[in-house]
């Protein structure tokens, strides 16, 4: 008997060593990837005093430029004016039109607004020089001419901000390099790290007792039913996604985030009957330990998700981004599971 226990402890220790080695290797690889990823960022900002008199501005425009040292994928972030406060009394008496061109004179990005905070889609930019121009428009005729030239249509309603005066405007433009490959690699490392972490928690939260089966026959039967519910849920959700595409209904989520959402709902549907039928935890698992772990992981993911909301990473091009929303989705799932476990515990106590 002592030899059997010693063998089980040795097997457990070997598992822990392998898992710890995997965790350390994954962390080292992640840091190496981050370190060797050359991140380019260009920040331009200046303050301009613009005077409007009889529909004309002085200066009429302001221009600048920047050089991309290495070709890559970039996203522009432009901001000027008090975009959070749209009080007509504090607005400037002109509209600013921003145009960014490459070295060949081709327009890359353009936008207009009295006050503005905008983020572009991702562009493939080649190495070389890029110019930007802020043109100040102080009458409806100039505004419509600009809109027709650059966007092919006039404004639906006339602007009501034009007036004489002098305003000090701070303009900022950021060109940040985007790393889709690095994001994919980071996500893969995250999944691998999560897998090793889950394995570690399972080893720590499971008793080594060969005399106790992992799951009894009743639990296995309930698991089969739950997996079936999850499968049909995922099938229906994917069918709805396909229908939305055919009907040209845009879902405000990135594709990767939409897939994550489907998985989260599927797991939630599976977990509910498993918890309520006492088939979620195996007979060897330390239930209290795993409940605490699920709660902690839920709160950690929630904190990361709230940070994504605060920093604005939750949205990208008008859609919920994977990088900003995945942690919130994971938090919602883990907290839901925790609540379901608590409800089941309360029901069991009342029945006892």
For each residue, the residues with C-beta under 8 A, 3 or more apart:
1: 4 5
2: 5 6
3: 6 7
4: 1 7 8 210
5: 1 2 8 9
6: 2 3 9 10
7: 3 4 10 11
8: 4 5 11 12 208 210
9: 5 6 12 13 208
10: 6 7 13 14
11: 7 8 14 15 208
12: 8 9 15 16 203 208
13: 9 10 16 17
14: 10 11 17 18
15: 11 12 18 19 199 203
16: 12 13 19 20 200 203
17: 13 14 20 21
18: 14 15 21 22
19: 15 16 22 23 196 199 200 203
20: 16 17 23 24 200
21: 17 18 24 25
22: 18 19 25 26 192 196
23: 19 20 26 27 193 196 197 200
24: 20 21 27 28
25: 21 22 28 29
26: 22 23 29 30 189 192 193 196
27: 23 24 30 31 193
28: 24 25 31 32
29: 25 26 32 33 189
30: 26 27 33 34 186 189 193
31: 27 28 34 35
32: 28 29 35 36
33: 29 30 36 37 182 185 186 189
34: 30 31 37 182 186
35: 31 32
36: 32 33
37: 33 34 179 182
38: 70
39: 177 179
40: 68 69 70 72 74 175 176 177
41: 174 175 176 177
42: 66 68 174 175
43: 172 173 174
44: 64 66 132 172 173 174
45: 170 171 172 173
46: 62 64 170 171
47: 168 169 170 171
48: 59 62 134 168 169 171
49: 166 167 168 169
50: 57 58 59 92 94 136 166 167 169
51: 57 58 165 166
52: 55 56 57 93 94 136 138 162 163 164 165 166 167
53: 56 58 164
54: 164
55: 52 138 139 142 162
56: 52 53 60 138 139
57: 50 51 52 60 94 136 137 138
58: 50 51 53
59: 48 50 62 136
60: 56 57 135 136
61: 133 134 135 136
62: 46 48 59 133 134 136 171
63: 131 132 133 134
64: 44 46 131 132
65: 129 130 131 132
66: 42 44 129 130 132 175
67: 128 129 130
68: 40 42 71 72 74 125 126 127 128 129 130 175
69: 40 127
70: 38 40 127
71: 68 124 125 126 127
72: 40 68 124 125 177 178
73: 122 123 124 125 177 178 179 180
74: 40 68 122 123 125 175 176 177 178
75: 119 120 121 122 123 175 176 178
76: 100 109 119 120 123 173 174 175
77: 118 119 120 173 174 175 176
78: 98 111 116 117 118 119 120 172 173 174
79: 83 116 117 118 171 172 173
80: 83 96 113 115 116 169 170 171 172
81: 91 92 96 113 114 115 116 169
82: 85 86 90 91 115
83: 79 80 86 113 115 116 117
84:
85: 82 90
86: 82 83 91 115
87: 90 91
88: 91 160 161
89:
90: 82 85 87
91: 81 82 86 87 88 114 115 161
92: 50 81 114 115 161 165 167 169
93: 52 138 161 162 163 164 165 167
94: 50 52 57 114 136 137 138 161 162 167
95: 112 113 114 136 137 138 143 159 161
96: 80 81 112 113 114 116 134 135 136 137 169 171
97: 110 111 112 134 135 136 137 146 150
98: 78 109 110 111 112 132 133 134 173
99: 107 109 110 132 133 135 150
100: 76 107 108 109 110 130 131 132 173
101: 105 106 107 108 130 131 132 133
102: 105 106 108 125 126 128 130
103: 128 129 130
104:
105: 101 102
106: 101 102
107: 99 100 101 110 150
108: 100 101 102 123 125 130
109: 76 98 99 100 120 123
110: 97 98 99 100 107 150 151
111: 78 97 98 116 118
112: 95 96 97 98 116 137 143 146 147
113: 80 81 83 95 96 116 118
114: 81 91 92 94 95 96 159 161
115: 80 81 82 83 86 91 92
116: 78 79 80 81 83 96 111 112 113
117: 78 79 83
118: 77 78 79 111 113
119: 75 76 77 78 316 317
120: 75 76 77 78 109 123
121: 75 317
122: 73 74 75 178 180
123: 73 74 75 76 108 109 120
124: 71 72 73
125: 68 71 72 73 74 102 108 130 175
126: 68 71 102
127: 68 69 70 71
128: 67 68 102 103
129: 65 66 67 68 103
130: 65 66 67 68 100 101 102 103 108 125
131: 63 64 65 100 101
132: 44 63 64 65 66 98 99 100 101 173
133: 61 62 63 98 99 101
134: 48 61 62 63 96 97 98 171
135: 60 61 96 97 99 146
136: 50 52 57 59 60 61 62 94 95 96 97
137: 57 94 95 96 97 112 142 143 146
138: 52 55 56 57 93 94 95 142 162
139: 55 56 142 143 162
140: 143 144 158 159 162
141: 144 145
142: 55 137 138 139 145 146
143: 95 112 137 139 140 146 147 155 159
144: 140 141 147 148 154 155
145: 141 142 148 149
146: 97 112 135 137 142 143 149 150
147: 112 143 144 150 151 153 154 155
148: 144 145 151 152 153 154
149: 145 146
150: 97 99 107 110 146 147
151: 110 147 148
152: 148
153: 147 148
154: 144 147 148
155: 143 144 147 158 159
156:
157:
158: 140 155
159: 95 114 140 143 155 162
160: 88
161: 88 91 92 93 94 95 114
162: 52 55 93 94 138 139 140 159
163: 52 93
164: 52 53 54 93
165: 51 52 92 93
166: 49 50 51 52
167: 49 50 52 92 93 94
168: 47 48 49
169: 47 48 49 50 80 81 92 96
170: 45 46 47 80
171: 45 46 47 48 62 79 80 96 134
172: 43 44 45 78 79 80
173: 43 44 45 76 77 78 79 98 100 132
174: 41 42 43 44 76 77 78
175: 40 41 42 66 68 74 75 76 77 125
176: 40 41 74 75 77
177: 39 40 41 72 73 74
178: 72 73 74 75 122
179: 37 39 73 182 183
180: 73 122 183 184
181: 184 185
182: 33 34 37 179 185 186
183: 179 180 186 187 323
184: 180 181 187 188
185: 33 181 182 188 189
186: 30 33 34 182 183 189 190
187: 183 184 190 191 322
188: 184 185 191 192
189: 26 29 30 33 185 186 192 193
190: 186 187 193 194
191: 187 188 194 195
192: 22 26 188 189 195 196
193: 23 26 27 30 189 190 196 197
194: 190 191 197 198
195: 191 192 198 199
196: 19 22 23 26 192 193 199 200
197: 23 193 194 200 201
198: 194 195 201 202
199: 15 19 195 196 202 203
200: 16 19 20 23 196 197 203 204
201: 197 198 204 205 290 293
202: 198 199 205 206 285
203: 12 15 16 19 199 200 206
204: 200 201 289
205: 201 202 285 286 289 290 293
206: 202 203 282 284 285 286
207: 212 284 285 286
208: 8 9 11 12 284
209: 212 284
210: 4 8
211:
212: 207 209 283 284
213: 216 283
214: 282 283 284
215: 219 220 223 279 282 283
216: 213 219 220 283
217: 220 221
218: 221 222 279
219: 215 216 222 223 277 278 279 282 283
220: 215 216 217 223 224 279
221: 217 218 224 225
222: 218 219 225 226 273 274 277 278 279
223: 215 219 220 226 227 274 279
224: 220 221 227 228
225: 221 222 228 229 273
226: 222 223 229 230 269 270 271 272 273 274 277 279
227: 223 224 230 231 270
228: 224 225 231 232
229: 225 226 232 233 269 270 273
230: 226 227 233 234 266 267 269 270
231: 227 228 234 235 266
232: 228 229 235 236
233: 229 230 236 237 265 266 269
234: 230 231 237 238 262 263 265 266
235: 231 232 238 239
236: 232 233 239 240
237: 233 234 240 241 262 265 266
238: 234 235 241 242 262
239: 235 236 242 243
240: 236 237 243 244
241: 237 238 244 245 251 258 262
242: 238 239 245 246
243: 239 240 246 247 249
244: 240 241 247 249 250 251
245: 241 242 248 249
246: 242 243
247: 243 244
248: 245
249: 243 244 245
250: 244
251: 241 244 258
252: 318 319 320
253: 257 258 261 319 320 325
254: 257 258 316 319 320 321 322
255: 258 259
256: 259 260 322
257: 253 254 260 261 319 320 321 322 325 326 329
258: 241 251 253 254 255 261 262
259: 255 256 262 263
260: 256 257 263 264 322 325 326 329
261: 253 257 258 264 265 329
262: 234 237 238 241 258 259 265 266
263: 234 259 260 266 267
264: 260 261 267 268 329 330 332 333
265: 233 234 237 261 262 268 269
266: 230 231 233 234 237 262 263 269 270
267: 230 263 264 270 271 333
268: 264 265 271 272 333 336 337
269: 226 229 230 233 265 266 272
270: 226 227 229 230 266 267 273 274
271: 226 267 268 274 275 280 336 337 340
272: 226 268 269 275 276 340
273: 222 225 226 229 270 276 277 279
274: 222 223 226 270 271 277 279 280
275: 271 272 278 280 337 340 341 344
276: 272 273 340 344
277: 219 222 226 273 274
278: 219 222 275 281 344
279: 215 218 219 220 222 223 226 273 274
280: 271 274 275 341
281: 278 285 287 290
282: 206 214 215 219 285
283: 212 213 214 215 216 219
284: 206 207 208 209 212 214
285: 202 205 206 207 281 282 289 290
286: 205 206 207 289 290
287: 281 290 291
288: 291 292
289: 204 205 285 286 292 293
290: 201 205 281 285 286 287 293 294
291: 287 288 294 295 338 341
292: 288 289 295 296
293: 201 205 289 290 296 297
294: 290 291 297 298 334 337 338 341
295: 291 292 298 299 334 338
296: 292 293 299 300
297: 293 294 300 301 330 334
298: 294 295 301 302 330 331 334 335 337 338
299: 295 296 302 303 331
300: 296 297 303 304
301: 297 298 304 305 327 328 330 331 334
302: 298 299 305 306 327 328 331 335
303: 299 300 306 307
304: 300 301 307 308 327 331
305: 301 302 308 309 314 324 325 327 328 331
306: 302 303 309 310
307: 303 304 310 311
308: 304 305 311 313 314 323 324 325 327 328
309: 305 306 312 314 324 328
310: 306 307
311: 307 308
312: 309 315
313: 308 316 321 323 324
314: 305 308 309 320 321 324 325 328
315: 312 318 319 320 321 324
316: 119 254 313 319 321 323 324
317: 119 121
318: 252 315
319: 252 253 254 257 315 316
320: 252 253 254 257 314 315 324 325
321: 254 257 313 314 315 316 324 325
322: 187 254 256 257 260 325 326
323: 183 308 313 316 326
324: 305 308 309 313 314 315 316 320 321 327 328
325: 253 257 260 305 308 314 320 321 322 328 329
326: 257 260 322 323 329 330
327: 301 302 304 305 308 324 330 331
328: 301 302 305 308 309 314 324 325 331 332
329: 257 260 261 264 325 326 332 333
330: 264 297 298 301 326 327 333 334
331: 298 299 301 302 304 305 327 328 334 335
332: 264 328 329 335 336
333: 264 267 268 329 330 336 337
334: 294 295 297 298 301 330 331 337 338
335: 298 302 331 332 338 339
336: 268 271 332 333 339 340
337: 268 271 275 294 298 333 334 340 341
338: 291 294 295 298 334 335 341 342
339: 335 336 342 343
340: 271 272 275 276 336 337 343 344
341: 275 280 291 294 337 338 344 345
342: 338 339 345 346
343: 339 340 346 347
344: 275 276 278 340 341 347 348
345: 341 342 348 349
346: 342 343 349 350
347: 343 344 350 351
348: 344 345 351 352
349: 345 346 352
350: 346 347
351: 347 348
352: 348 349
